[in-house]
Amino acid sequence: MGLRVFDYARRVWEWWTDRHSKALHLPPVVGLVVSHDPRGWRSPTHLWDLRETDPELEAVLGAKQPDVDFFLEDLQVRPDDQIASWELDAVGKLTLLLLKHGRTAPDMLAWVSGWRGLFAATEEQWDAALPRFVCYIMSVREDVTAQQLRKVFTETLGNRAGELVMTEAERLMAEGREQGLKQGMKKGEKKGLEKGLAPLVRQFERRLGRPLADGERATLGKRLETLGPDRLGDVVLDLAPQDLADWLADPNAK
């Protein structure tokens, strides 16, 4: 993370100097990392502390070596009521609380009900905020269904909130089904290609009088896609064994 913050600072300065080409000084850039790791933050915040130490080299180079530090906000060490008291709007507070508890709350539905007042305070932003909250919950919890979320939000905040939740849940489920269908089609195409390739491999091997090498098998698979089975059938019947081996080895053969 120290290295990432170092890179972010460098990019900010590059962005700034591109727009202030005559400036003689750089503006201050300070990193802030908000951690929601359930185990708590365990790594150094100083890039310096990640280096291999060599006393003799440090004595020579000292501060000539680059370093960066960042502010750390570890949500796991902050009580919930303290986070809820910060100078943020209700959406910001709920976002941090969801990051802290979204993956680990024993009962996510009870957790939502427990923060009824804070959810209600976001009402003016429901159209934008609730779908994001639902998207996060459904992406990190496998034990929560769309119907359960709709029920708890309806009971907690009313019918409008429940409908917004369900609309987003349905969108996510439809998106998931579409991705699953695409993956299934790709798997089906691959299986179909393998099935169509098997008899051709046998014909080529019988013609050559030897098993196909891995590279030859891969070439045959690509040419089955680009040239089609009829062309491959003609090739294996028309060419002599050596000519057939040369055809497989020729990257420009058709």
MOHUPE-V612746 format. One record per backbone hydrogen bond with DSSP energy under -1.0 kcal/mol. CO is the residue of the C=O (numbers start at 0). NH is the residue of the N-H. Records with the same first field share a line. If there is no record, write none. Layout:
BEGIN
CO=NH, NH
END
This chain:
BEGIN
0=4
1=5
2=6
3=7
4=8
5=9
6=10
7=11
8=12
9=13
10=14
11=15
12=16
13=17
19=22
30=70
32=72
34=74
36=39
46=49
47=50
53=57
54=58
55=59
56=60
57=61
60=63
61=64
67=46
70=32
72=34
73=76
74=77
78=82
79=83
82=85
85=87
88=92
89=93
90=94
91=95
92=96
93=97
94=98
95=99
96=100
97=101
100=104
106=110
107=111
108=112
109=113
110=114
112=115
114=118
115=119
116=120
118=121
119=122
121=124
122=125
124=128
125=129
128=132
129=133
130=134
131=135
132=136
133=137
134=138
135=139
136=140
144=148
145=149
146=150
147=151
148=152
149=153
150=154
151=155
152=156
153=157
157=161
158=162
159=163
160=164
161=165
162=166
163=167
164=168
165=169
166=170
167=171
168=172
169=173
170=174
171=175
172=176
173=177
174=178
175=179
176=180
177=181
178=182
179=183
180=184
181=185
182=186
183=187
184=188
185=189
186=190
187=191
188=192
189=193
190=194
191=195
192=196
193=197
196=200
197=201
198=202
199=203
200=204
201=205
202=206
203=207
204=208, 209
212=216
213=217
214=218
215=219
216=220
217=221
218=222
219=223
220=224
221=225
222=226, 227
227=231
228=232
229=233
230=234
231=235
232=236
233=237
234=238
239=243
240=244
241=245
242=246
243=247
244=248
245=249
249=252
END
